[in-house]
Amino acid sequence: MTEETTKPREPGRARALLSTADFKLLRRALESHAKATEDREELAKINALHHRLGTYS
């Protein structure tokens, strides 16, 4: 065996899964859903996710 075949491979660079436009669309969908829900726990989760998505766009 050569040294090249026993060397562990480095993982490749990760590619973005979502674009900035995707984050904006998801935020708008969450806003719409938040207006339609009356469950306070779900609304809190929606608001937290909405805020986290905003940090990426």
N, C-alpha and C positions, 0 to 999 in steps of 0.2 A: 504494500500500500504506500502511496506517496503521501507526503505531508499535506498536499493540497486536498486530498479526499478525506482526510481525518480532521481537518480544521472545521469547527462549527461555522455555519453560514450566518451572517448578520442579516437580520430582517430588513426588508426594503422600507423605504419611506412610506408612511401612511398617507393615503389620499383622502381628501375631504369627502365626506359622505353627503353633506348638504351644502347648497350654495347660500349666499346671502339672501337671494330672492326666496329660497325655500323657508328660511327663518321668518321672513316678513309674512309669507303666506300662512305659516303655522301660527304666528302671533295673531293674525286677523281671525283665523278659525277659532282660536282659543277665546278671543274677545267675544265672538258671536256665541260660543257655547256658554261662556260665563254669564251672559245676559239671559240665557234660557234656563239655567239651573237655579234651583232654590236650596239645594243641599249645601249647607255652610262648610262642611268638611271638604267636599269636592271643590267648592269655590276657592277655598284657601289653597288647595293643591294646584288648581288652574292658575291662580294668581302667581304662585311661586314659580311655576313652569314658564309662564308668560314673562316674568321678570328675568329668569335665567336665559331664555331665548333672546331677550333684548340685548344681553351682553355680547352676543355673537354677531349681531347685525350692525 
